[in-house]
Amino acid sequence: MTAILGISGFYHDSAAALVVDGEIVAAAQEERFTRKKHDPDVPQNAIDYCLKHAGLEPEDLDYVGFYDKPLITFERMLETYLAFAPSGFRSFLSALPAWLKQKLHIPKVINQALGKRYKKRIVFTEHHESHAASAFFPSPFEEAAILTADGVGEWTTTSMGVGQGNRMKLTHELRFPHSLGLLYSAFTYFCGFRVNSGEYKLMGLAPYGEPKYVDLILDHLLDMKNDGSFRMDMSYFNYCQGLTMTSPKFDRLFGGPRRAPESDLSEREMDIAASIQVVTEEIMLRMARHLHAVTGMRNLCMAGGVALNCVANGRILREGPFDDVWIQPAAGDAGGALGVATFIWHQLLGNARTPQTSGAQSASYLGPAFAADDIKAFLDKTGAVYQRFDDENELCRKVADLLAHENVVGWMSGRMEFGPRALGARSILGDARSTNMQSVMNLKIKFRESFRPFAPSVLRERVAEFFDMRPDEDSPYMLLVAPVAESKWLPHELNGHKGIDKLKVIRSEVPAITHVDMSARVQTVDANRHGRYYKLLKAFDEQTGSPVVINTSFNVRGEPIVCSHEDAYRCFMGTNMDVLVLDNFVLLKQDQPNATEHSNDDYLAQFKLD
């Protein structure tokens, strides 16, 4: 037996992953255990979980890998600060303590996390090697082109290469400070959202605006080439030397200072979001076309934070030259833990690789599951009122009926997902046919901005009926946006509605998941991967004739996705959710003692958000 532990983080979104004899057996993000969103600290809980799940001790490990080369990253940081000195001194002082305390001593930190019981080699891969490995090695392809793009790893911001069999090679790169990830994050910051978490919001906001600023961006901010490479005019940006993403020159170009966080969104922010989204999609499409021309490969694998831009991904699949695209479900830094572990197994140790039709990531259900006896003991201790279902089919019929009557359902089932998306293990579910479910779930359940779209889960065998996708098209990780099928459109007119008011227009037979541009971020659900979740959708389809439900992450704004039944119960009782399903146990809010109605203001006060 060969056991390999991969570790990522210390900058953002720490995680651990375990590969045993080539099989990905466990992976989890630290945030799910500590309840600190994007927790960058030592992934102690994630490491402990992976080892416990496999029944291993630290001394049983054969290799430990880290997804990044911190010394090269520190070199880049020093060179950048020196290049901008003395203007970067404050930023340098703010970053230095973390480096001196932890980031320059990763082997020591890892050794401590393993109880000083691991005495073998620690392997350091380059950041984009880890991303590329996480994209290619778990993919269903024997060979494929590889594209990775994020903010920055060491010096690299984008890389291209090829994977064949059990080997991969990166051949092209774009280097810091020219970065598609940082460009998008700069606009995220300027529109008043938080960098490294608000990029989803910017992407969701884009369809409300018009891309009025595309020419302004291309004329002033970057020089883009036909192959997708580009250079940025750094006088508009401040991330190299300052504590902000953009400079006063950026403010002047876009007609004033950045939007204050939590303030009302104006037409300017919507148009800016639409514009940078168009530019991002064009860069990604050009990169994909160039990569195809250079490699001649039929398939494409993607990872890195930019690969979570599912609108761009959908365009690459529909309009690009590749037959198929596979994107790492944990495309951000967390996935680097899985990448370095698979890199060691295949690339360094030379072990053979047999691609699986559905990929090697087990629907990304790689996190903890919880025993029924432990769940029952917790519910009894809290005085919760519940019904237990030992027949899975009966459970699914019951929950499907609750969904059909417009109840909002918190659904915790089996092992937790690895990656940022809820995929039917830690999900909040609703009826996609409902005309008011989108606003209800945003404001009364998620306590988040009303403009945020919700994604659908759909039975894979019926995906082409509801979305502009190929029959049986595979999208199990919710990383592709596709248009809603025209056959499901309803006659509609905007009648003067602009901006957020566009939400009021009913556009399709599944309005709760139809974004204002007639698109949806699709998750396909099949029997082989999704087990009980597939049975639930099947039961809902049998009762309603609709194979589509809303699937959003089981959390509230500002918190990570729930991990345990305790997390799920706390979220259930702290929101206006109607139903909670904890594996075999079903709880109705109306039956719970001390259940109260909650408002958005209550939530903001509780978590000190403004």
C-alpha positions in Angstrom: 0.0 0.0 0.0 1.2 3.5 -0.9 -0.5 6.4 1.0 0.1 10.0 -0.2 -1.2 13.0 1.7 -1.6 16.3 -0.2 -1.8 19.6 1.6 -2.7 23.1 0.3 -3.3 26.5 1.7 -1.5 28.9 4.1 -2.5 31.7 1.7 -6.2 30.9 1.1 -8.6 28.0 1.4 -6.4 25.3 3.1 -7.3 21.7 2.4 -6.0 18.1 2.6 -6.5 15.1 0.3 -5.5 11.5 0.6 -4.6 9.2 -2.3 -4.1 5.5 -1.5 -2.7 3.2 -4.2 -3.9 5.8 -6.8 -7.4 6.1 -5.4 -8.7 9.4 -4.1 -10.2 8.3 -0.8 -10.7 11.5 1.1 -10.5 15.3 0.7 -11.8 18.3 2.6 -11.3 22.0 3.1 -10.3 23.3 6.6 -13.1 25.9 6.6 -15.8 23.2 6.9 -14.4 22.1 10.3 -13.4 25.5 11.8 -16.4 27.4 10.3 -14.1 30.2 9.1 -14.8 30.8 5.4 -11.8 30.3 3.2 -9.7 29.4 6.3 -6.0 29.8 5.3 -4.5 28.3 8.4 -2.9 24.9 8.8 -5.5 22.3 7.6 -5.2 20.4 10.9 -8.8 19.2 11.0 -8.8 18.2 7.3 -5.5 16.3 7.7 -6.9 14.5 10.8 -10.1 13.6 8.9 -8.3 12.2 5.9 -6.1 9.9 8.0 -9.0 8.8 10.2 -11.2 8.0 7.3 -8.5 5.7 5.8 -7.6 4.2 9.2 -4.0 5.5 8.9 -1.6 7.1 11.3 1.0 9.8 10.2 3.8 7.2 10.2 1.8 5.1 7.7 2.1 7.8 5.1 4.7 7.2 2.3 4.7 10.7 0.9 3.4 14.1 1.9 3.1 16.8 -0.8 2.6 20.5 -0.6 1.0 22.3 -3.6 3.3 25.3 -3.9 6.9 26.4 -3.6 6.8 29.0 -0.8 10.5 30.1 -1.3 9.8 31.1 -4.9 6.6 32.9 -3.9 8.6 34.8 -1.3 11.2 35.7 -3.9 8.4 37.1 -6.1 7.0 39.1 -3.2 10.5 40.6 -2.4 11.2 41.4 -6.0 7.9 43.0 -6.4 8.2 45.2 -3.3 11.7 46.2 -4.3 10.5 47.1 -7.8 7.9 49.5 -6.4 9.8 50.7 -3.4 9.3 52.8 -1.4 5.5 52.8 -2.2 5.0 49.2 -1.2 6.5 49.4 2.3 3.1 49.3 4.1 2.0 46.3 2.2 5.3 44.6 2.8 5.1 45.2 6.5 1.6 43.8 6.6 2.6 40.6 4.8 6.0 39.9 6.4 4.9 38.6 9.9 2.9 35.7 8.3 5.9 34.7 6.2 8.3 34.9 9.1 6.0 33.0 11.4 4.7 30.3 9.1 5.0 30.4 5.3 8.8 30.2 5.2 8.7 27.1 7.5 6.2 24.9 5.8 8.1 21.6 6.5 8.2 22.4 10.2 4.5 23.3 10.2 3.5 20.1 8.4 5.6 18.1 10.7 3.8 19.6 13.7 0.4 19.0 12.1 1.4 15.3 11.8 2.3 15.1 15.5 6.1 15.0 14.6 5.4 11.4 13.6 6.1 11.6 9.9 9.8 11.2 9.1 9.8 10.8 5.3 10.1 13.1 2.4 7.9 16.2 1.8 7.5 16.9 -1.9 6.9 20.5 -3.1 5.3 21.0 -6.6 4.8 24.3 -8.3 1.4 25.9 -7.8 0.2 25.5 -11.4 1.7 22.0 -11.6 -0.7 21.1 -8.8 -3.6 22.7 -10.5 -2.8 20.9 -13.8 -2.4 17.6 -12.0 -5.8 18.1 -10.3 -7.3 18.8 -13.7 -5.9 16.0 -15.7 -5.2 13.0 -13.5 -8.8 12.6 -12.2 -10.3 13.4 -15.6 -12.0 10.8 -17.8 -9.5 11.4 -20.7 -6.6 9.3 -21.8 -5.1 12.5 -23.2 -6.1 16.1 -23.1 -4.9 19.7 -23.3 -4.6 21.5 -20.0 -5.4 25.1 -19.1 -4.9 26.6 -15.6 -5.6 30.2 -14.6 -5.8 31.9 -11.3 -4.5 35.0 -9.4 -0.9 33.9 -9.1 1.1 30.9 -7.9 4.9 31.6 -7.4 5.3 33.7 -10.6 2.8 31.9 -12.9 -0.7 33.2 -13.4 -1.8 31.1 -16.4 -0.3 27.8 -17.8 -1.0 25.6 -20.7 0.2 22.1 -21.4 -0.7 18.5 -22.3 -1.5 15.3 -20.4 -1.1 11.9 -21.8 -1.5 8.6 -19.9 0.2 9.0 -16.6 2.3 12.1 -17.5 1.6 15.8 -18.0 3.8 18.7 -19.1 3.3 22.4 -19.0 4.7 24.2 -22.0 3.4 27.9 -21.9 2.8 30.4 -19.1 1.7 33.9 -18.4 3.6 35.6 -15.5 2.8 38.0 -12.7 1.7 40.8 -12.5 -0.3 40.1 -15.7 -3.1 37.9 -14.4 -6.7 37.1 -15.5 -7.6 36.1 -11.9 -6.2 39.3 -10.4 -7.8 41.4 -13.2 -11.2 39.9 -12.4 -10.6 40.3 -8.7 -9.7 44.0 -9.2 -13.2 44.5 -10.7 -14.7 42.4 -7.9 -13.1 44.8 -5.4 -14.1 47.9 -7.4 -17.7 46.8 -7.4 -17.7 46.5 -3.6 -17.4 42.8 -3.2 -14.7 40.9 -1.2 -11.7 39.6 -3.1 -11.3 35.8 -3.2 -15.0 35.3 -2.4 -17.0 37.9 -4.2 -16.1 36.9 -7.7 -19.2 34.6 -7.8 -21.3 37.7 -7.1 -19.7 39.7 -9.9 -20.4 36.9 -12.3 -24.0 36.7 -11.1 -24.4 40.4 -11.4 -23.1 40.6 -15.0 -26.4 39.7 -16.8 -28.2 42.7 -15.2 -25.9 45.1 -17.0 -24.8 46.1 -20.4 -21.2 45.6 -21.5 -20.6 49.3 -22.1 -17.1 49.4 -20.8 -15.5 46.6 -22.9 -13.7 49.0 -25.3 -12.6 51.1 -22.3 -11.0 48.0 -20.7 -9.3 46.9 -23.9 -8.1 50.4 -24.8 -6.7 51.3 -21.4 -6.3 48.3 -19.0 -4.8 45.6 -21.2 -3.3 44.7 -24.5 -4.8 41.4 -25.6 -3.3 39.2 -28.3 -5.0 36.6 -30.5 -3.6 33.7 -28.4 -5.3 35.1 -25.3 -2.1 36.3 -23.7 -2.1 39.9 -22.5 -0.3 42.6 -20.7 -1.9 44.9 -18.2 -1.2 48.6 -17.7 -0.2 48.4 -14.0 -0.7 52.1 -13.4 -4.4 51.3 -13.0 -3.8 48.7 -10.4 -2.4 48.7 -6.9 -2.1 45.0 -5.9 1.7 44.9 -6.5 2.5 47.6 -4.0 -0.6 48.5 -2.0 -3.3 47.3 0.2 -6.0 47.8 -2.4 -6.6 46.2 -5.8 -7.1 49.3 -7.9 -5.5 52.8 -8.1 -7.0 56.3 -8.2 -6.4 56.2 -12.0 -8.8 53.3 -12.2 -11.4 55.3 -10.3 -11.1 58.2 -12.7 -11.4 55.9 -15.7 -14.7 54.5 -14.4 -16.2 57.7 -13.2 -15.6 57.7 -9.5 -14.5 55.7 -6.5 -15.3 52.0 -5.9 -18.7 51.1 -4.5 -18.9 51.0 -0.7 -19.4 47.4 0.4 -23.1 46.6 1.2 -24.3 49.9 -0.3 -27.0 49.9 -3.1 -25.8 48.6 -6.4 -26.0 51.1 -9.2 -26.3 50.7 -13.0 -22.6 51.4 -13.2 -21.6 48.3 -11.2 -23.9 46.2 -13.3 -22.4 47.5 -16.5 -18.9 47.1 -15.2 -19.6 43.5 -14.2 -21.1 42.7 -17.6 -18.1 44.3 -19.3 -15.3 42.5 -17.4 -17.3 39.2 -17.8 -17.3 39.7 -21.6 -13.5 40.4 -21.6 -12.8 37.4 -19.4 -14.8 35.1 -21.7 -13.0 36.4 -24.8 -9.6 35.9 -23.2 -10.6 32.3 -22.1 -11.9 31.5 -25.6 -8.8 32.8 -27.3 -6.6 30.8 -24.9 -8.7 27.6 -25.6 -8.5 28.1 -29.4 -4.8 28.7 -29.3 -4.2 25.6 -27.0 -6.2 23.5 -29.4 -4.2 24.7 -32.4 -0.9 24.0 -30.6 -1.8 20.6 -29.2 -4.4 19.2 -31.6 -6.1 17.5 -28.6 -9.8 16.8 -28.7 -10.4 17.3 -25.0 -9.6 20.0 -22.5 -9.0 19.9 -18.7 -9.1 23.1 -16.6 -8.3 24.2 -13.0 -7.4 27.3 -11.1 -9.7 29.8 -9.6 -10.6 31.3 -13.0 -12.0 27.8 -14.0 -14.8 28.4 -11.6 -16.1 31.0 -14.0 -18.8 28.7 -15.3 -20.2 31.2 -17.8 -16.9 31.3 -19.6 -16.6 27.5 -19.3 -20.0 27.0 -20.9 -18.9 29.2 -23.8 -15.7 27.3 -24.2 -17.7 24.0 -24.5 -20.3 25.4 -26.8 -18.2 27.7 -29.0 -14.7 26.4 -28.6 -12.8 23.8 -30.6 -12.8 21.0 -28.0 -15.1 18.0 -28.1 -15.3 17.8 -24.3 -14.2 19.8 -21.3 -13.5 18.5 -17.7 -13.0 21.0 -14.9 -11.7 20.1 -11.5 -14.6 20.5 -9.0 -12.2 22.0 -6.4 -10.6 24.2 -9.0 -9.2 26.8 -6.6 -6.4 26.5 -4.1 -8.1 23.7 -2.2 -7.8 21.4 -5.2 -4.1 21.8 -5.1 -4.0 19.3 -2.3 -5.5 16.7 -4.5 -3.3 17.8 -7.4 0.0 17.3 -5.6 -1.1 13.9 -4.3 -2.0 12.6 -7.7 1.1 14.3 -9.2 3.3 12.2 -6.8 1.5 9.0 -7.6 1.5 9.3 -11.4 4.2 11.7 -12.4 6.9 11.1 -9.8 6.3 7.4 -9.0 5.4 6.5 -12.5 2.2 4.5 -11.7 -0.1 3.7 -14.5 -3.4 5.6 -14.9 -6.6 4.1 -16.2 -9.2 6.8 -17.0 -12.7 6.2 -15.8 -15.7 7.2 -17.9 -17.2 9.2 -15.0 -13.8 10.5 -13.8 -11.9 9.4 -10.7 -13.4 11.8 -8.2 -16.4 9.9 -6.9 -18.9 12.8 -7.6 -16.5 14.8 -5.3 -18.2 13.2 -2.3 -14.9 12.9 -0.5 -15.7 14.5 2.9 -17.0 13.2 6.2 -20.3 11.3 6.7 -22.0 10.8 10.0 -23.5 7.7 11.7 -27.2 7.5 12.1 -26.8 6.7 15.8 -24.8 9.9 16.3 -27.4 12.0 14.5 -30.2 10.5 16.6 -28.3 11.1 19.8 -27.8 14.7 18.9 -31.4 15.3 17.9 -32.7 13.6 21.1 -30.3 15.7 23.2 -31.6 19.0 21.6 -35.2 18.0 22.0 -35.8 18.0 18.2 -39.0 16.5 16.8 -38.3 14.2 13.9 -39.5 11.3 11.8 -37.0 8.5 11.0 -37.2 6.7 7.6 -35.3 3.5 7.2 -36.7 2.9 3.7 -34.8 5.2 1.3 -37.5 5.2 -1.3 -40.1 6.2 1.2 -37.8 9.0 2.4 -37.4 10.4 -1.1 -41.1 10.3 -1.8 -41.8 12.2 1.4 -39.2 14.9 0.7 -40.3 15.2 -2.9 -43.8 15.8 -1.7 -42.6 18.5 0.6 -40.6 20.2 -2.2 -43.7 20.0 -4.5 -45.6 22.0 -1.9 -43.0 24.8 -2.0 -41.2 23.9 1.1 -37.5 24.9 1.4 -35.5 21.8 2.3 -32.1 21.6 3.9 -30.6 18.3 2.7 -27.6 16.6 4.3 -26.9 13.1 2.9 -23.8 11.0 3.1 -20.3 12.3 2.5 -19.7 16.0 2.2 -18.6 17.5 -1.1 -15.0 18.6 -1.8 -14.9 22.0 -3.6 -17.0 25.2 -3.4 -20.3 23.8 -4.9 -23.1 21.9 -3.1 -23.7 18.8 -5.2 -26.5 17.1 -3.4 -24.8 16.1 -0.2 -25.0 19.5 1.7 -27.7 21.4 -0.3 -30.7 23.6 0.2 -33.4 22.5 -2.2 -36.5 24.1 -3.6 -39.0 23.8 -6.4 -37.6 25.3 -9.6 -41.2 25.9 -10.9 -42.0 28.4 -8.2 -42.3 32.0 -9.2 -41.3 33.4 -5.8 -38.7 30.8 -4.6 -35.7 32.8 -5.9 -36.4 35.8 -3.7 -37.6 33.8 -0.8 -34.5 31.7 -0.6 -32.1 34.6 -1.1 -33.7 36.9 1.5 -35.3 34.5 4.0 -33.0 31.5 3.9 -29.6 32.5 2.6 -29.7 36.2 3.9 -27.8 37.4 0.8 -28.2 39.8 -2.1 -31.5 39.4 -3.9 -29.9 39.4 -7.3 -27.9 36.2 -6.8 -29.1 33.4 -9.1 -29.8 29.9 -8.1 -28.6 26.8 -9.9 -30.6 23.8 -11.0 -30.0 20.1 -10.5 -31.6 18.1 -13.3 -31.8 14.4 -14.1 -29.1 13.8 -16.6 -31.3 11.8 -18.9 -33.6 14.8 -19.3 -31.0 17.6 -19.4 -31.4 18.3 -23.2 -35.2 18.8 -22.6 -34.7 21.7 -20.3 -31.3 23.2 -21.3 -29.4 23.9 -24.5 -27.1 20.9 -23.9 -26.4 17.7 -25.7 -28.5 14.6 -24.8 -27.1 13.0 -21.6 -24.5 15.8 -21.4 -22.4 15.3 -18.2 -22.2 18.3 -15.9 -22.1 16.7 -12.4 -20.0 19.5 -10.8 -22.1 22.5 -11.6 -19.3 24.2 -13.5 -21.1 24.9 -16.8 -23.7 27.6 -17.6 -26.1 26.8 -20.4 -29.1 28.5 -21.9 -32.6 27.3 -20.8 -34.1 25.5 -23.7 -36.3 27.7 -25.8 -39.1 25.2 -25.6 -39.3 26.1 -21.9 -39.4 29.8 -22.4 -42.6 31.8 -21.6 -43.6 34.9 -23.5 -42.3 37.8 -21.6 -41.5 41.5 -21.9 -39.3 43.7 -19.6 -41.9 46.5 -19.7 -39.4 49.0 -18.5 -37.8 46.8 -15.8 -34.1 47.6 -15.4 -31.3 46.3 -13.2 -32.4 44.2 -10.3 -36.1 44.8 -11.2 -35.5 42.4 -14.1 -36.0 39.6 -11.5 -39.7 40.4 -11.5 -40.2 39.1 -15.0 -41.2 35.4 -15.3 -39.2 34.0 -18.2 -39.6 30.2 -18.2 -41.4 27.1 -16.9 -38.6 26.9 -14.3 -38.4 30.6 -13.3 -36.5 30.0 -10.0 -33.4 28.9 -11.8 -33.6 31.0 -15.0 -31.3 33.9 -14.8 -32.2 37.2 -16.4 -30.2 36.3 -19.5 -32.1 33.0 -19.8 -29.2 31.0 -18.6 -28.6 28.5 -15.7 -25.6 26.9 -14.0 -26.5 23.3 -14.6 -25.8 20.2 -12.4 -26.7 16.9 -14.0 -27.6 14.1 -11.6 -27.2 10.4 -12.5 -27.8 7.1 -10.7 -24.2 5.9 -10.7 -22.7 9.0 -9.0 -25.4 10.5 -6.9 -27.3 7.6 -5.3 -29.9 9.0 -2.9 -29.9 12.4 -4.5 -30.8 10.9 -7.8 -33.6 8.9 -6.2 -35.0 12.2 -4.7 -35.0 13.9 -8.1 -36.6 10.8 -9.7 -39.3 10.9 -7.0 -39.9 14.6 -7.6 -40.2 14.0 -11.3 -42.7 11.2 -10.8 -44.9 13.4 -8.6 -44.6 16.7 -10.6 -43.4 15.9 -14.1 -40.4 18.1 -13.5 -36.9 16.7 -13.2 -35.5 20.1 -12.0 -35.0 21.4 -8.5 -33.1 24.4 -7.1 -29.8 23.3 -5.6 -27.9 25.9 -3.5 -25.2 25.4 -0.9 -26.3 24.5 2.6 -25.1 27.6 4.4 -26.0 31.2 5.1 -24.1 34.2 3.8 -20.6 34.6 5.4 -20.4 30.9 6.5 -18.9 27.9 4.8 -21.1 25.0 3.7 -22.2 22.9 6.6 -20.2 19.8 7.5 -21.9 18.0 10.4 -25.5 17.4 11.5 -24.8 20.0 14.3 -23.9 22.6 11.6 -27.0 21.7 9.6 -29.4 21.9 12.6 -28.0 25.2 13.7 -28.4 26.6 10.1 -32.0 25.2 10.0 -33.0 26.7 13.3 -31.3 30.1 12.5 -33.1 30.6 9.2 -36.7 30.3 7.8 -36.0 26.9 6.3 -39.1 24.7 6.3 -37.6 21.2 6.4 -34.4 19.6 7.5 -33.2 16.2 6.3 -30.3 14.6 8.1 -29.7 11.4 6.3 -32.6 9.2 7.5 -34.2 11.9 9.7 -36.8 14.5 8.6 -37.6 17.5 10.7 -40.4 20.0 10.0 -39.8 23.5 11.3 -43.4 23.9 12.4 -42.9 20.9 14.8 -39.8 22.2 16.5 -39.9 23.7 20.0 -38.7 27.3 20.2 -38.8 27.8 16.4 -38.9 31.5 15.5 -39.2 33.6 12.4 -35.9 35.2 11.4 -35.2 38.4 9.4 -32.3 39.6 7.4 -31.6 42.3 10.0 -31.4 39.7 12.7 -28.8 37.8 10.7 -26.7 40.9 9.9 -26.7 41.8 13.6 -25.7 38.3 14.6 -22.8 38.1 12.3 -21.9 41.8 12.5 -22.3 42.3 8.8 -23.3 45.7 7.4 
